[in-house]
């Protein structure tokens, strides 16, 4: 049984610190979620554990962390369900050449850059229990991620959601994330198949069969949620509970099949009906849960992040190299593709800047990587620093490279309906 | 319109298809790379407790039931003893040899004949297989030529659990 006093104290401290730091970041014109990510790191060994080791040990005794992790995982499962819900395949289908090329290049470039970096880092930061292929694929998947919700939040704040820049960035982020999660699922499957000495093909077949059942069968059934919503203008408590059950059940299935919990909840969200009002309603209903539990995930990530492991000039050089390569791959690839298809240079650089936002999606990916031991603790800490840096620099860099006033001329009038991704950004990524 | 489509096709070929081929090539060439031997995980020391107690500052190791956890990042690792009897310490992996210096934790040194300045050195050889299960080595005390070396073996109980804190 958990020590309830410790657990409640932990939750209270995490929520209080997250709100305070999130508020400070809002004043710095950063999304609140960026502040909450920083708050999580501050509560870990990198700051609290360093300046007040005894208090840190009292507040976060190692034995209590399992419960904090379990709570945060439930929140992340719900969050990934909502991220899947926010992705609308119809929006992706109608994209122009620019979006197609940019989204694909924003995946291939980071993968290529990451693979070269992997050649350098593998003998230095990994060990022989991790095959090079898994290591390089993971680095590629981690570097190709874009924080879909944070990006939507930034675009909403800057009133750029309906601009050409905004629609392209949102579509590309969705494609990048879906691809990144698929690659990640494959890596987790490979690693777990090796660990459990199971046949990879058997596991792949299981996962594919599950995906087919979801796409062809369950997808039709969950349409009933939308009918219910249309009929009454709201969903009953039972319907909401059933939705949570389905997300949890799907998560459980993917975990049992050998890939991570989060893939199941993401897939369940992705197959839900996409009618904008329905999606907005569901997001509203879940907002409070996610807003309360996500800081716990950031805190748990912070507790695993020890910047003290990045010691000495050599390690800091690796860290700087990771940030540089991640930025070059994502920013460079997206900018190049947008420019190639005819976008003005500054606007193309704006797309690149937005795509370079990694935020909490990256933290989720990194936690999975650490869980399946594809990355080492020091590399995990470096990658967390990379995620924080690339997320933090997005807003100011966008203002410098591509000021909002320059984009007014490109604002699209065709898309008058607010995409559901905007709501996702608003509700989940900040105030 | 035709020109736009051609531009897109050429762009796709050069900017997307070509990098994919490069990526596959890098993956293939990277397979020959050799990473440091894996030592991360929970290890249980199998040593004669009486010999360990004789070592200055060796007593806490017996208290810890002689378990330690290694969190490895390439050639570097941190080593944590159960119940925090020793300060968290760092070490290196060179080939199949691991080296770490261990300092006693202040709370355990009180009342014992352990001088906090004493440094225990752990040197061990790990078998070179992937996910090696055994290591064999010696525990020695720095600046103490009279102190005997304690030979030990350690068995890896499990790979490093990544769910906890570092």
Interface residues (C-beta under 8 A of the other chain):
Chain A: X44 X45 X60 X62 X65 X66 X69 X97 X100 X101 X104 X105 X108 X109 X111 X112 X115 X116 X118 X119 X122 X123 X124 X125 X126 X127 X128 X129 X130 X131 X132 X133 X136 X137 X140 X303 X304 X305 X306 X309 X333 X336 X337 X340 X341 X342 X370 X371 X372 X373 X376 X377 X378 X379 X381
Chain B: X4 X5 X7 X8 X11 X12 X15 X16 X19 X20 X22 X23 X26 X27 X29 X30 X31 X33 X34 X35 X36 X37 X38 X39 X40 X71 X72 X73 X74 X75 X76 X78 X130 X131 X159 X160 X162 X163 X164 X165 X166
